[in-house]
């Protein structure tokens, strides 16, 4: 198997570093996103205590009785807020739904930005008041970290450093709390049933707080599956389809999946909390002219972020 470039980078060297350190971070993340689409980062702004509190709250959420959770499932919101029960999301190209349930938290607009009218309100879990405050804090910290990552990417792409700032201000980002539930009867599963089928993310970039168990794998250019293991409190960052479209494939939206555990561990839950950083719906995803030339012809049709999100939500079964 070929060597996989998934570097471990210190975000503080970009935020507070010297000009040389900032350029090195930008070069390193750009190279990795050009080759595999994944990095892990440290010093992202989330303390160990906050991460521990988050996972404790997520476990409590999914431990609530099924009827209580179902009270928070609003089909009309296409899974974009509140609870989505088992068997609802299917990876593009798959026929069997993923073995998971999840909860989604969206943008909280605190200024007078009219975009507020586009977003449904977040659902507050009355049974777990701490959950609401903790997830809001995590959302804001990951949004801030993601903003810095996009600045570094802008520099790598030879764009103004603030290129993404207005496009992601009050963007349609999502914090997803995931529960890959225990597989109690493995023999009853369809042969192709997995925790998360092979897929690419829809958004600009994803920031994933290290999961409670192994299982995340990335597909290399050589067609091999490579296990991703974040160290401790590291955050895994990967490219989404929107950034791939914007860069005409220069930055790779890498295929990844969550595989089922070994049979002896199937009775265990797996928890995971990714942050999907989306721009505002009106952002134009037309490929940058600088990424198109004779050797790299234009690969993607012109589309806005909102139109693309709508198209993809229909493909994965969350929107009719």
N, C-alpha and C positions, 0 to 999 in steps of 0.2 A: 504493500500500500504506500502511496506517495505521502510525503511529509505534509501535514496540514498546518497552515499558518493561522493559529488562533492565539494571538498574543495577549498577554496580561498587561494592561496599560493603567497608569495612574492619572485619573482625570485632573487631579490637583496640579499636575505639571502643565496642563493646558490653561486652567483657570488662573493660576497664580505664578506660573513659571516664567523663566527668562524667554526672550525671543527665540533662542535656540531650542529650548525645551518645548515651547509651543509648536514650533515648526516640526520637531521630531515626532511629537504626538500626532500632529495632523498627517505627516507622512506615513506613520505606522498604521494609523486607523484606515487611511485611504488604501494602503497596500493590502491590508487584510480584507477590507470590504471589496476590493477589486478581485481578490483571489478566492476567498471562501465566504465572505459576507458575515463573519462572526468575530467578535473580540470579547474579552472579559475586562471589566474595569473596577478599579479600587477607588477609594476616596470620592464616592459618588453622592455623599451627603446624608445617607441613611445610617444611623447608628445601629450597633448590634442589638441594643435594647428595643429600638423601634421595630426592627425586623422580627425579633422574638415576639413582641407584642402583636404584630400583624399576624403571624402564623398561629398564635394562640387564639386570636379572634376568628380567623378563617376556619379553624377546626371547630370552634363553637358554633359558627354559622351553619356548617354542613351537618352538625350533630343535632340541629333542631328537628323536631318531628316533621315528617313529610307533608302533612296538611298545612303546617305553619309555613314551610318553604313555598308551597304551591300558592299560598296567598300573595306571594311577591312575584309570581310569574305573570307578566303582562304581554300576551302574545302580540298585541298591536304595536309594541315597542321593538319587535324583531330582535329580541335578545340584547338590545343596547342599554337597557337599564334593568336592575333587579335580577331575579332568579331565572335561570334556564334549566329545565329538568333534564333527566337522562334521556338519551335517544333523540335529541333534537338537532344536533349539529353533525353534519357529515362532510368530511373533507372532499374537496372538489375531485371528481373522478371516481369516488368510492360509492358503494351502494349501502354499506353497513355503517350506521352511526358510530361516532367515537364513544368510548366507554368513559364518560365524564358527565359532570354537572358543573354549572358555574354561576357566578354572580358578577354583574358589571356595574361599574361606577363611571359616570361621565363627567364632563366639564362643569365646574361651578363658576359662573360668570359673576364677578364682584364689582365690575365697573358698569358704565352705562352703554356698553357695547350692544347694538341691536341684534347681534348674533345670538344673544340669550334666547330670543324668541324661537330660534331654530331647534333648541335642545329641550328634550323632556326633562322634568325634574328627576333628581336622584331619589330612589326609594330609601327611606330611613327604616332600619331594622329596630322596631320598638322593643323587641325582646333582648337586644344587645346594644345598648346605647354607646358603649365604648367602640364598637365596630365602626360606627359612622365617623367618629372623630379620628380614629387611627387610620382608616383607609383614605380619608381626605388629606391627612398629613402626608401619607406615603405618595398619594397622587401628585401633590404639589412639589414634593422633593424630587420625584422621578421626572416630572415635567421640566424642572429647572436643570437637572442633570442632562436630560435629553437635548435641551436647548444649547448647552455647551458643546455636546457631541456634534450637533448640527453646525455649529460655528466652525469647529475643526474640519468638518467635511466640506464646508463652503470654501475654506482656505485651500484644501486639497484640490478642489475643483476649479480653483483660480476665480472664484466668485467673491463679491464683497462678503466680509465676515458676517455681516448682519443680514445676508440674503434671505434666510428663513424666518427672521424675527417676526415680521408682520404677518407672515403666512401661518405661523403657528400660535400667534397670540389668541387666546381663547379658542384654540383649535378643538377639533372633535375627538380628542384623545379619550382612551378607555383604559381603566384599570380593571383587569379581569382576575377574580379569585376562582381558582380551579380546584375541583376535587375529583381525582381519578379514584373512583370508589373500589372497594375490595371486590375481587373476582372470586365469588364463593363456590361457583360450579364451573371450573374451566372446561369441562367436557361438553357443557351445554352451549358454549360460545360458537358462533359461526367461525369458520377457519380464518377469515380475514378481519375479524373484530380486534381492534387495537385501541389503546388509550387515546391516541391521536394519530390519525392517518397522515401519511406524507403530504405536506402542504407548504405553501409559502405564505408569509404574512401579507396583509393587505396594505398596511400603513407605510409611513416614511421609515421609521426605525422602531424596534421593539427593545425594551429594557426589561429583563427578566431577573427577578430576585431569586437567587439560588433555591431550587426546589427541595422538598423534604426527602426525596429519594432519587436514585438514578433513573435513567430512561430516555433522556433527551439525546437524539442522534442527528447529525447533519450529513447530508449527502455530498461527498466530495466530487470534484470535476471528473475524477477517474471512475465514478460510479460506486465508490465504497461508502458504507455507513460508518461514521466516526462518532464515538460517544463524547459528549460535552460534559465536563465536570467542572463546575465553578468551585473555587476555594472559599470556604467560610462564608463571608458576607459579600463576596464579589457579585457584581451584576453582569449578566451576559447581555451583550448588545448585538443585534443583527439587523441587516438591511431588509426592508419590506418592498413590496411590489411598486409602491408609489415612487420611492426613490430610484428604483431600478428603471422605471419608465422615464423619469425626469433625466436620468443620466444615460439613456439609450443603452442600458445594459452594462455600462462601465462599472457600476457598483452592483454587486450580485445579490439578488433576493434568493437566498439559498433554501433549497428544499430541506425540511427537517420533520421529525416525527417523534412521538413518545411511544416507545415499545412496551409491551407487557413485561412484567418482571418474571424471573424464573418461577416455576410452578410452586416452589415452597414459599415464595413471598407474595403470591397472588392474593392472599387474604389480607394484605396490608393496604391501607390507603396511601395515595401520593397527593401532596398538595403543592400548588405552584401559583405564583402571582406575577404575570407579565403585565407590563404597561405598554399599550399600543399607541405610539405618538402619531397622531393624525394632524394634518393641517386644517385650516378652515375649508369648508366645502367648495368655495369658489376658486381655490388654488388651481392654476393651470398646470397640468402635468405634461404638457407638450415637451418633448425631449429638447434639452439645451442645444443650441446650434453648435457649441464648442465640442459636443460629443458625437457629432455626425460628420463623417468624411467619406472618401472613396473606399477606405478599408472598413469603415463602420457605418454602413447605410442605416437609415432610420428604420427601427424595428417595430415601433408602437404607433398606434393611431392617437390622435389628439383627443384628450378627455379631461374633464375637471375631476378633482378629488371626490367631490360629492357624487358625481355620476359613476365613478369607478367603484366607490364603496357600495352604492346601491346595486350595481351589477354583481359584485362579489357576494353580498349578503344573500342574494337570490340563488346564486350557484351553490352555496353551502347549506341552503335549506332554512335559514333563519327568517327570510322574507319571502312572501308569496308574490 
